[in-house]
Amino acid sequence: MPQYQSLPAIYDALMAGVPHTAWLARMERAVREREKQPQSVLDVACGTGTLSELLYRRGYRPVVGFDIAPEMVQIARMKSEARHYEIAYSVADLAELDLGGRQFDWLVSVFDSLNYITDPVRLREGLRRLFAHAKPGGVLTFDMNGIYALRYGLFTQHEKNGPIEHDWKSHWDEDEKLCRVEMDFWVTDPHTSTRRYFHETHLQRAYAIKEIKEWLTEAGWEQIEVFGNYGERAPNARSDRWLFVCEKPE
């Protein structure tokens, strides 16, 4: 199933309104509340490197990112090279992650990247691989789309922003807990006014908080907390995004 093939070229423009800075600030607060002072950070499913660059500008060192999509990683590398940021990016599958024994103080993932792992076995293994790449006392923070977002079609949308127009339609499979999003894009070249069309199909799986917490515990993570919509309270039935915070024992 083609995902993130044509999309990377316009990804940053399409996602310009995503509140990466606010999300990162909330995660930083969660880390500080645990009396942690991380230096090294691993950006899990880094995409085009937007969060990695925010982390770098905030002074974290080293910052390392990886993503399963080569096209996204290529753009992340080009951006960091142009800005002279020393961020190391690589192409990797979370369920097979092996960074040669490197461990980090803080591991972070945003924008429902883990929902794209639709095989529960591979997600469980991915959480174990993250545990192996955390230093003792290291913290993991990540978000996921809640079942409410996927079941009730929050992906269905039509927007036009400058030269980019998109029309997305989501389809929910209750039995499989899968959300398939058919994405149509039209991109207008500002110089020639020619319009290019492409289509992608994206697939996300809805998981239950209970099973994610069980798999985190199974992997060795402790002191697991979950917040709804990057707020201060536990999620409720209408929370469309969940924030998980946990740590590796010292």
N, C-alpha and C positions, 0 to 999 in steps of 0.2 A: 504494500500500500504506500503510495508516494506521499511522504510528509517532509516538509522543509526542503524542497528541491528548488522551485522557482521563488518561493516566499522569502528566503534570506535576503535577496537583493532589495526588498522594500520593507523588511521587517522593522528596522529602527524607525522609519517614518510612520509605519502603521501603528507601532506601539508607543508613540511619543507621549501619549496621555497616561500611560501606566505609571502608578505612583511608586517607582522603585525607591526613591529617596525616603519616602514615608515608611515603606515596608522595612527598609534597612534600619531606619532609626528605631522602629519598634523592636526589631530583633536585637539591636545593640542594647536597648534598655533591658530586655530579657536576660541578656548575657551579663550585664552589669549587676542586675539583681541577684545573680548567683555569685557575685564577687569574683568574676573572672576578668582578666585583662589580656585577651588574646592578641597575638601578634601575627602569626601565620594563618592564612585563610585558604580554604579550598572551596571554589565556586562550583557546585554540582549542577550539571546540565546548564552550562554558562551561556548558551546561545551565542549572540553576537558580542558578548562581553560587557554589556551595560552595567551590570552589578559589579563585575570584576573591576571596572574602571572607577566606580564609586568607592569601592573598598580601597583601591590604590590611592585615590586622592585623599582619603581619610587617614592615610598613613600606615595601613597594614602592610607588613612585609614578612615573608614573600606572599604574593597573591598568585594562586595557580587555579586555572579553570579547565574544565573538560566538558565535552558534549558529544553525543553520538552522531550528530549531523556534520559531516565534513564541510559543507557549504557555510554553515554558521560559524564554525571555528575559523575558517579562512577569513571571513569578514572581521571576526574578533582580532585576529592577528594583524590584519592590515590596519585596523584602527589604533591598536596599541603601538605599532611601529611608527605610524604617522605622528603620534603624540609623545613618542619616546618613553612610553610606559614599559617598565620591565615586568611584564606579566607573561607567565608561561602557560600556553594553551596546548591541549592535545585532544585528539579524537579518541573517545573511549566509550564503551558500554558499561553502565554502572554495575551491572551484574557480573562483569568480568574485570572490574577495576583493579589495576595493579600499577602503582606508581613507584615501584622499586623500593618499597619499604618506607617511603616518606610518610610522615605523620604531621597533623596540623592541630593548632589550638582551637580552631573554629571551622566547622563545615556548614555551608549555607546553600539553600536552594530556594528559588522563588518562582512564582508564576506557574503553579500547578504542573511542574515538569514531571513529577513522579506519577501523576495520573496517566502519562503516556506509556508507562510500563504496564501493559494490560495483562501480563502473565503474573499471577500472584507468586509463583515460585521464584521468578526472576526478581521481583520486588523484594521478597524476603532475603534473597541472596545479596541484593544491592545494599540493604540495610546492614548486613553483616560486613560487606566490603567497606562501607563507610566507617563502621566501628574499628576495623583494622587500620584505617588511615587516620584515626584520631589519636592524639597524644593522651596519656592518662590525665584525667581532669578536663579533657576537651569537650566542647559543646557542639551539638548539632541542632540547627534551626532550619525548618523547611515548611512550606505551605502546600496544601492540596485543595483541589476543588471538592467541596462537599457533595453529597448525593443530591441535595436540593438543586444545586447549579446545573447538574447534568440531567437530572430527571425532568426538570421543568423548563428546559430549553433556553437557558440564559445565554447560550452561544448563538441562538438565532438572532440575527441582526442585519441591518442594511445601513451602511454609512458611506458618505462621500466626504473626503478630507483632502482638499487640494487636488493633486493629480491622481489620487488613489481612490477608487470606489470598490467596495466589496459587499457581497451578499452571501451570508452564511445561513445554512439551515441545519439544525441539529435533529437527530433521530435517536430516540432512546429505546434500548432493548432491556426491559425489566428483568427478564430471566437471566441474561448474561451480565447485567449491570454495566453495559457498554453504551457510550454515547458516540455516535458517528456524526461528524460535522462535514457537510459538503460545502466547500468554500470556493466561490467564484470571485475573481479579481479582474478589474480593468485598470490599467495604468496608462496615463496619458503622458507622452513625451513633451515636456514644456517647450522644446526647441522646434519640433516638427509637427506637434499636435496630433501625431499618430497615436492610436489607442491599441494597447496590447492586452490580450486576454489570456488568463491561465486558470487552471482549476487544481485544487488539492483536496484530498480527503484525509481528515484527521480523526484519530480514534483515541478516546480516553476511557478509563475504567473508574467506576465509583467504588471506593472502598469504605468500610465501616471504621469508625474511630477505634472501636474495640479491637478489631483485627490488626490495625496498624500498631496499636499499643502493645499487643501480644507479640508481634514480630519484632518490635524494637526491644522488648524485654528479652526475647529469645536470643537476639543478637548480642545482648550484654549491656544495652543502654539503660540508664537508671534516671530517677527523678523526672519522669515524663509529665509534661504539662501540655494542655491543648487549649487554645484560645479561638474564639469565633471572630472572623473578619478582621484579624489583626488588632482586636480590642483587648480589653482587660478581663473579660469574662469567658467562661466555658461556652462552647458552641451550643446553639439550640437547633431546633428542627429546620429553621429557615436560614441558618448560616451558610452562605455559599462558598466561603473559603475558611479553611482551618489552618492555624499556625501551631506547629509542634515544636516543643523545646525539650531537650533532654541532654544528658551528659554521660561521659565515660568515667567510671570510678577511677580514683587516683591510685 
